[in-house]
């Protein structure tokens, strides 16, 4: 087991942010970590990388206890933080060389690894440019280059595609796949459900400091295969309409945005007629109705009661 987290706890004053969390990642996996804001993902990552003290529990990486062998372990980890960590007064080459030096690279080996990292993230032609001239996507790619210059065994990526254009996002996702093919194990968090579903070999869903469920995408979807997701577009949606639908027997959840309503219901429930009647009684019309197959998003909603982009 490359990473083994056992009964991890982190408290801030009287609030438990990470609550007896356990998680295992095998060598060669891409583990997608999903959770709404406030779920404890970044705090967990900070404990794995030694940035935050562990209050209770243990973390083993490469078979060694983090608290006993932290210095040696950290040399085998690369962290791509949520907030971009690069220096505006250093050019791209110098930024990567600085971080490479922190990991013990020097001389010709450092130069070789910096060139490799620049080529890997597609910034070779921009190596003498300063980050202030870079787009958001280029800054993210430079951030990744700084984290992988020493070719770590474990790469932790915390929201690496936030606020960037689709082309840069696709480049980063392909980079993740390639890093994995070349031997790195990856822990990847994102607010983009489709990203995690596309690249992860395993997925863990967190909420309130705990892992609620974990497995492959298919395994997680099978957990709620007894449920349907009904998508409606109506002429006029209201809070009271959604509350009436939510109170129907067989409805698990109902939420909406604008004229769109999403209903999670027990599979094969005879609800369509009742839902239509409620909408009609409230003077509205149904413009479209679709029963969707189980998705990773519906699994997430069932387990956490929140959409992934909820802000807490």
Sine and cosine of phi, psi and omega as CSV:
sin_phi,cos_phi,sin_psi,cos_psi,sin_omega,cos_omega
0.00,0.00,0.84,-0.55,-0.07,-1.00
-0.97,0.24,-0.66,0.75,0.04,-1.00
-0.76,-0.65,0.80,-0.61,-0.02,-1.00
-0.72,-0.69,0.92,-0.39,0.02,-1.00
-0.96,-0.28,0.79,-0.62,-0.08,-1.00
-0.78,-0.62,0.91,-0.41,0.12,-0.99
0.79,0.62,0.74,0.67,-0.06,-1.00
-0.97,0.25,0.71,-0.70,-0.01,-1.00
-0.73,-0.68,0.69,-0.72,0.15,-0.99
-0.67,-0.74,0.80,-0.60,0.03,-1.00
-0.89,-0.45,0.60,-0.80,0.19,-0.98
-0.87,-0.50,0.95,-0.32,-0.13,-0.99
0.86,0.51,-0.88,-0.47,-0.03,-1.00
-0.98,-0.20,0.05,1.00,-0.04,-1.00
-0.99,-0.11,0.78,-0.63,0.07,-1.00
-1.00,0.01,0.91,-0.42,-0.03,-1.00
-1.00,-0.02,-0.63,0.78,0.11,-0.99
-0.85,-0.52,0.84,-0.55,-0.24,-0.97
-0.88,-0.48,1.00,0.02,0.05,-1.00
0.79,0.61,0.78,0.62,-0.05,-1.00
-0.99,0.12,0.73,-0.69,0.08,-1.00
-0.79,-0.61,0.69,-0.73,-0.06,-1.00
-0.37,-0.93,0.65,-0.76,0.04,-1.00
-0.81,-0.59,0.69,-0.73,0.05,-1.00
-0.80,-0.59,0.83,-0.55,0.02,-1.00
-0.99,0.12,0.42,-0.91,0.05,-1.00
-0.86,0.51,0.71,-0.70,0.03,-1.00
1.00,-0.02,-0.04,1.00,0.00,-1.00
-1.00,0.04,0.42,-0.91,0.30,-0.95
-0.94,-0.34,0.95,-0.32,-0.01,-1.00
-0.99,-0.12,0.90,-0.43,0.08,-1.00
-1.00,0.06,0.77,-0.63,-0.01,-1.00
-0.92,-0.40,0.91,-0.41,-0.05,-1.00
-0.93,-0.36,0.57,-0.82,0.08,-1.00
0.04,-1.00,0.53,-0.85,0.06,-1.00
-0.92,0.38,0.26,-0.96,0.09,-1.00
-0.83,0.56,0.68,-0.73,-0.02,-1.00
1.00,-0.01,0.03,1.00,-0.03,-1.00
-0.96,0.26,-0.34,0.94,0.00,-1.00
0.96,-0.27,0.18,0.98,-0.06,-1.00
-0.90,0.45,-0.80,0.61,-0.06,-1.00
-0.92,0.39,-0.60,0.80,0.06,-1.00
-0.88,0.47,-0.66,0.75,0.04,-1.00
-0.88,0.47,-0.71,0.71,0.03,-1.00
-0.88,0.48,-0.66,0.75,0.00,-1.00
-0.90,0.44,-0.53,0.85,0.07,-1.00
-0.96,0.29,-0.63,0.78,0.03,-1.00
-0.88,0.48,-0.62,0.79,-0.05,-1.00
-1.00,0.00,0.01,1.00,0.06,-1.00
0.99,0.14,0.17,0.99,0.00,-1.00
-0.99,0.17,-0.39,0.92,0.00,-1.00
-0.79,-0.61,0.70,-0.72,-0.03,-1.00
-0.94,0.35,0.64,-0.77,0.06,-1.00
-0.99,0.13,0.78,-0.63,0.05,-1.00
-1.00,0.09,-0.57,0.82,-0.06,-1.00
-0.35,-0.94,0.48,-0.88,0.00,-1.00
1.00,-0.06,-0.15,-0.99,-0.07,-1.00
-0.56,-0.83,0.40,-0.92,0.08,-1.00
-0.77,-0.64,0.81,-0.59,0.11,-0.99
-0.92,-0.40,0.77,-0.64,0.05,-1.00
-0.77,-0.63,0.76,-0.65,-0.07,-1.00
0.84,0.54,0.49,0.87,0.04,-1.00
0.99,0.14,0.03,1.00,-0.03,-1.00
-0.91,-0.41,0.52,-0.85,0.02,-1.00
-0.97,0.26,0.79,-0.61,-0.08,-1.00
-0.87,0.50,-0.64,0.77,-0.06,-1.00
-0.94,0.33,-0.41,0.91,-0.02,-1.00
-1.00,-0.08,-0.53,0.85,-0.11,-0.99
-0.79,-0.61,0.57,0.82,-0.11,-0.99
-0.84,0.54,-0.69,0.73,-0.07,-1.00
-0.89,0.46,-0.70,0.71,-0.01,-1.00
-0.93,0.36,-0.62,0.79,-0.03,-1.00
-0.91,0.41,-0.67,0.74,-0.09,-1.00
-0.87,0.49,-0.45,0.89,0.02,-1.00
-0.91,0.41,-0.35,0.94,-0.01,-1.00
-0.99,-0.17,0.15,0.99,-0.03,-1.00
-0.90,-0.45,0.63,-0.78,0.16,-0.99
-0.86,-0.51,0.77,-0.64,-0.03,-1.00
-0.91,-0.42,0.84,-0.55,0.15,-0.99
-0.97,-0.24,0.98,-0.18,-0.11,-0.99
-0.97,0.26,0.32,-0.95,0.01,-1.00
-0.89,0.46,-0.68,0.74,0.07,-1.00
-1.00,-0.01,0.77,-0.64,-0.07,-1.00
-0.86,0.51,0.79,-0.61,-0.06,-1.00
-0.89,-0.46,0.98,0.19,0.06,-1.00
-0.69,-0.73,0.28,-0.96,-0.05,-1.00
-0.97,-0.23,0.83,-0.55,-0.03,-1.00
-0.93,0.36,-0.40,0.92,-0.03,-1.00
-1.00,-0.05,0.12,0.99,0.12,-0.99
-0.89,-0.45,0.62,-0.79,0.07,-1.00
-0.97,0.26,0.05,-1.00,-0.09,-1.00
-0.85,0.53,-0.73,0.69,-0.01,-1.00
-0.87,0.49,-0.71,0.70,-0.04,-1.00
-0.92,0.39,-0.60,0.80,0.06,-1.00
-0.85,0.52,-0.77,0.64,-0.04,-1.00
-0.91,0.41,-0.64,0.77,0.01,-1.00
-0.89,0.45,-0.61,0.79,0.01,-1.00
-0.87,0.49,-0.76,0.65,-0.03,-1.00
-0.93,0.36,-0.58,0.81,0.08,-1.00
-0.87,0.50,-0.63,0.77,0.04,-1.00
-0.90,0.44,-0.58,0.81,0.05,-1.00
-0.89,0.46,-0.50,0.87,0.01,-1.00
-1.00,-0.01,0.16,0.99,0.10,-1.00
1.00,-0.05,0.07,1.00,0.03,-1.00
-0.98,0.21,0.60,-0.80,0.02,-1.00
-0.42,-0.91,0.25,-0.97,0.08,-1.00
0.88,0.47,-0.59,-0.80,-0.04,-1.00
-0.90,0.44,-0.56,0.83,0.01,-1.00
-0.89,0.45,-0.65,0.76,0.05,-1.00
-0.88,0.48,-0.72,0.69,-0.01,-1.00
-0.87,0.49,-0.68,0.74,0.01,-1.00
-0.89,0.46,-0.69,0.72,-0.04,-1.00
-0.94,0.35,-0.58,0.82,0.04,-1.00
-0.90,0.43,-0.69,0.73,0.03,-1.00
-0.90,0.44,-0.65,0.76,0.04,-1.00
-0.88,0.48,-0.72,0.70,-0.03,-1.00
-0.91,0.42,-0.66,0.75,0.03,-1.00
-0.87,0.49,-0.71,0.71,0.01,-1.00
-0.91,0.41,-0.63,0.78,-0.06,-1.00
-0.88,0.48,-0.66,0.75,-0.06,-1.00
-1.00,-0.09,0.08,1.00,0.08,-1.00
0.97,0.25,0.52,0.86,-0.01,-1.00
-0.89,-0.46,0.28,0.96,-0.04,-1.00
-0.85,0.53,-0.64,0.77,-0.03,-1.00
-0.97,0.23,-0.07,1.00,-0.03,-1.00
-0.87,-0.49,0.27,0.96,-0.17,-0.99
-0.90,0.44,-0.41,0.91,0.00,-1.00
-0.99,-0.10,-0.01,1.00,0.01,-1.00
-1.00,0.07,0.40,-0.91,0.00,-1.00
-0.99,-0.11,0.55,-0.83,-0.08,-1.00
-0.82,0.57,-0.45,0.89,-0.03,-1.00
-0.90,0.44,-0.31,0.95,0.04,-1.00
-1.00,-0.05,-0.07,1.00,-0.07,-1.00
-1.00,0.09,0.48,-0.87,0.19,-0.98
-0.96,0.30,0.17,-0.98,0.04,-1.00
-0.86,0.52,-0.65,0.76,0.01,-1.00
-0.91,0.41,-0.63,0.77,0.02,-1.00
-0.92,0.39,-0.61,0.79,0.05,-1.00
-0.90,0.44,-0.65,0.76,0.04,-1.00
-0.89,0.46,-0.66,0.76,0.00,-1.00
-0.92,0.39,-0.61,0.79,0.08,-1.00
-0.91,0.42,-0.64,0.77,0.06,-1.00
-0.84,0.54,-0.67,0.74,0.03,-1.00
-0.92,0.39,-0.68,0.73,0.00,-1.00
-0.84,0.54,-0.65,0.76,0.01,-1.00
-0.90,0.43,-0.51,0.86,-0.04,-1.00
-0.99,0.11,-0.37,0.93,-0.10,-0.99
-0.92,-0.38,0.04,1.00,-0.09,-1.00
-0.84,0.55,-0.52,0.86,-0.01,-1.00
-1.00,-0.04,0.16,0.99,0.01,-1.00
0.75,0.66,0.91,0.42,-0.07,-1.00
-0.95,0.32,0.40,-0.92,0.05,-1.00
-0.96,0.27,-0.57,0.82,0.00,-1.00
-0.86,-0.51,0.84,-0.54,0.04,-1.00
-0.90,-0.43,0.80,-0.60,0.01,-1.00
-0.93,-0.36,0.86,-0.52,-0.04,-1.00
-0.88,-0.48,0.91,-0.42,-0.04,-1.00
-0.96,-0.27,0.98,-0.20,0.01,-1.00
0.81,0.58,0.83,0.56,-0.11,-0.99
-0.97,0.26,-0.15,0.99,-0.06,-1.00
-0.90,-0.44,0.32,0.95,-0.02,-1.00
-0.92,0.40,0.77,-0.64,0.16,-0.99
0.93,0.36,0.49,0.87,0.00,-1.00
-0.85,-0.52,0.24,-0.97,-0.04,-1.00
-0.97,0.25,0.36,-0.93,-0.04,-1.00
-0.83,0.55,-0.61,0.79,-0.01,-1.00
-0.90,0.43,-0.70,0.71,0.03,-1.00
-0.91,0.40,-0.61,0.80,0.03,-1.00
-0.88,0.47,-0.71,0.70,0.02,-1.00
-0.89,0.46,-0.62,0.79,0.02,-1.00
-0.89,0.45,-0.69,0.72,-0.01,-1.00
-0.92,0.39,-0.67,0.74,0.00,-1.00
-0.89,0.45,-0.65,0.76,0.05,-1.00
-0.92,0.39,-0.57,0.82,0.06,-1.00
-0.89,0.45,-0.64,0.77,0.03,-1.00
-0.88,0.48,-0.72,0.69,0.02,-1.00
-0.87,0.49,-0.68,0.73,-0.03,-1.00
-0.92,0.39,-0.68,0.73,0.06,-1.00
-0.85,0.53,-0.65,0.76,0.02,-1.00
-0.91,0.40,-0.68,0.73,0.03,-1.00
-0.88,0.48,-0.52,0.85,-0.05,-1.00
-1.00,0.02,0.13,0.99,0.18,-0.98
0.90,-0.44,-0.06,1.00,0.00,-1.00
-1.00,0.05,0.64,-0.77,0.17,-0.99
-1.00,-0.04,0.65,-0.76,-0.17,-0.99
-0.77,-0.64,0.74,-0.68,0.18,-0.98
-0.95,-0.30,0.86,-0.51,-0.21,-0.98
-0.78,-0.62,0.85,-0.52,0.10,-1.00
-0.93,-0.36,0.53,-0.85,-0.01,-1.00
-0.34,-0.94,0.44,-0.90,0.16,-0.99
-1.00,-0.03,-0.01,1.00,0.00,-1.00
-0.98,-0.21,0.98,-0.20,-0.07,-1.00
-0.82,0.57,-0.66,0.75,-0.07,-1.00
-0.91,0.42,-0.51,0.86,0.06,-1.00
-0.89,0.45,-0.79,0.62,-0.05,-1.00
-0.88,0.47,-0.67,0.75,0.01,-1.00
-0.90,0.44,-0.58,0.81,-0.08,-1.00
-0.97,0.24,-0.58,0.81,-0.16,-0.99
-0.95,-0.31,-0.27,0.96,-0.18,-0.98
-1.00,0.04,0.66,-0.75,0.15,-0.99
-1.00,0.08,-0.46,0.89,0.10,-1.00
-0.67,-0.74,0.44,-0.90,-0.01,-1.00
-0.71,-0.71,0.69,-0.72,0.12,-0.99
-0.87,-0.49,0.72,-0.70,0.03,-1.00
-0.96,-0.29,0.85,-0.53,-0.02,-1.00
-0.95,-0.32,0.54,-0.84,0.19,-0.98
-0.36,-0.93,0.65,-0.76,0.04,-1.00
0.80,0.60,0.64,0.77,0.11,-0.99
0.99,0.16,0.09,1.00,-0.02,-1.00
-0.81,-0.58,0.41,-0.91,0.17,-0.99
-1.00,0.09,0.90,-0.44,-0.04,-1.00
-0.99,0.15,-0.56,0.83,0.00,-1.00
-0.28,-0.96,0.42,-0.91,0.08,-1.00
-0.47,-0.88,0.43,-0.90,-0.02,-1.00
0.40,-0.92,-0.15,-0.99,0.11,-0.99
-0.95,0.31,0.24,-0.97,0.03,-1.00
-0.84,0.54,-0.70,0.71,-0.01,-1.00
-0.90,0.43,-0.64,0.77,0.00,-1.00
-0.90,0.44,-0.65,0.76,0.02,-1.00
-0.92,0.39,-0.64,0.77,0.00,-1.00
-0.91,0.41,-0.54,0.84,0.02,-1.00
-0.92,0.38,-0.40,0.92,0.01,-1.00
-0.87,0.50,-0.53,0.85,-0.04,-1.00
-0.85,-0.52,0.51,0.86,-0.01,-1.00
-0.91,0.42,-0.15,0.99,0.03,-1.00
-1.00,0.02,0.22,0.97,-0.07,-1.00
-0.82,-0.58,0.46,-0.89,0.06,-1.00
-0.90,-0.44,0.49,-0.87,0.11,-0.99
-0.91,-0.42,0.90,-0.43,-0.06,-1.00
-0.97,-0.25,0.83,-0.55,-0.02,-1.00
-0.95,-0.31,0.81,-0.58,-0.03,-1.00
-0.83,-0.56,0.60,-0.80,0.23,-0.97
-0.88,-0.48,0.82,-0.57,-0.08,-1.00
-0.84,-0.55,0.28,-0.96,-0.02,-1.00
-0.94,0.33,-0.49,0.87,-0.03,-1.00
-0.38,-0.92,0.93,-0.36,0.00,-1.00
-0.98,-0.22,0.52,-0.86,0.02,-1.00
-0.60,-0.80,0.28,-0.96,0.02,-1.00
-0.89,0.46,-0.68,0.74,-0.03,-1.00
-0.91,0.42,-0.56,0.83,0.06,-1.00
-0.89,0.46,-0.72,0.69,-0.03,-1.00
-0.93,0.38,-0.55,0.84,0.05,-1.00
-0.92,0.39,-0.65,0.76,0.04,-1.00
-0.90,0.44,-0.66,0.75,0.03,-1.00
-0.91,0.42,-0.67,0.74,-0.03,-1.00
-0.88,0.47,-0.50,0.87,-0.04,-1.00
-0.99,0.14,-0.10,1.00,0.04,-1.00
-0.93,0.37,0.62,-0.79,0.05,-1.00
-0.91,0.41,0.78,-0.63,-0.03,-1.00
0.97,-0.23,-0.27,0.96,0.04,-1.00
-1.00,0.04,0.79,-0.61,0.01,-1.00
-1.00,-0.03,-0.65,0.76,-0.01,-1.00
-0.40,-0.92,0.46,-0.89,0.07,-1.00
-0.54,-0.84,0.83,-0.56,0.06,-1.00
-0.58,-0.82,0.32,-0.95,-0.07,-1.00
-0.51,-0.86,0.24,-0.97,0.07,-1.00
-0.56,-0.83,0.87,-0.49,-0.05,-1.00
0.90,0.43,-0.83,-0.56,0.00,-1.00
-0.99,-0.13,0.09,1.00,-0.03,-1.00
-0.98,-0.18,0.73,-0.69,0.02,-1.00
-0.84,-0.55,0.72,-0.69,0.07,-1.00
-0.90,-0.43,0.79,-0.61,-0.04,-1.00
-0.85,-0.53,0.78,-0.63,0.12,-0.99
-0.97,-0.26,0.85,-0.53,-0.12,-0.99
-0.67,-0.74,0.36,-0.93,0.08,-1.00
-0.88,0.47,0.65,-0.76,-0.10,-1.00
-0.86,0.51,0.63,-0.78,0.07,-1.00
0.89,0.45,0.30,0.95,0.08,-1.00
-0.93,0.37,0.62,-0.78,0.01,-1.00
-0.99,0.11,0.92,0.39,-0.15,-0.99
-0.97,-0.25,-0.36,0.93,-0.13,-0.99
-0.84,0.55,-0.70,0.72,0.00,-1.00
-0.89,0.46,-0.69,0.73,-0.02,-1.00
-0.92,0.39,-0.64,0.77,0.02,-1.00
-0.90,0.43,-0.69,0.72,0.02,-1.00
-0.87,0.49,-0.63,0.78,-0.01,-1.00
-0.91,0.41,-0.67,0.74,0.02,-1.00
-0.88,0.48,-0.71,0.70,-0.03,-1.00
-0.90,0.44,-0.67,0.74,0.01,-1.00
-0.91,0.41,-0.68,0.73,-0.01,-1.00
-0.89,0.46,-0.43,0.90,-0.02,-1.00
-1.00,-0.10,0.24,0.97,0.12,-0.99
0.98,0.22,0.35,0.94,0.00,-1.00
-0.91,-0.42,0.22,-0.98,0.02,-1.00
-0.82,-0.57,0.49,-0.87,0.08,-1.00
-1.00,0.02,0.84,-0.55,0.03,-1.00
-1.00,-0.05,-0.52,0.85,0.06,-1.00
-0.44,-0.90,0.48,-0.88,0.01,-1.00
-0.59,-0.81,0.76,-0.66,-0.02,-1.00
-0.61,-0.79,0.72,-0.69,0.12,-0.99
-0.98,-0.18,0.91,-0.41,-0.13,-0.99
-1.00,-0.07,0.51,-0.86,0.09,-1.00
-0.93,0.38,0.34,-0.94,0.02,-1.00
-0.88,0.48,0.75,-0.66,0.05,-1.00
-0.86,-0.51,0.20,-0.98,0.08,-1.00
-0.88,0.48,-0.56,0.83,0.02,-1.00
-0.90,0.44,-0.64,0.77,0.01,-1.00
-0.94,0.35,-0.53,0.84,0.11,-0.99
-0.88,0.47,-0.74,0.68,-0.02,-1.00
-0.86,0.50,-0.72,0.69,-0.01,-1.00
-0.89,0.45,-0.65,0.76,0.01,-1.00
-0.89,0.46,-0.67,0.74,-0.09,-1.00
-0.98,0.22,-0.58,0.82,-0.11,-0.99
-0.95,-0.32,-0.34,0.94,-0.07,-1.00
0.95,0.31,0.23,0.97,-0.04,-1.00
-0.74,-0.67,0.41,-0.91,0.22,-0.97
-0.99,0.12,0.41,-0.91,-0.13,-0.99
-0.88,0.47,-0.52,0.86,-0.07,-1.00
-1.00,-0.01,0.17,0.99,0.07,-1.00
-0.83,0.56,0.67,-0.74,0.07,-1.00
-0.96,-0.27,0.72,-0.69,-0.03,-1.00
-0.91,-0.40,0.00,0.00,0.00,0.00
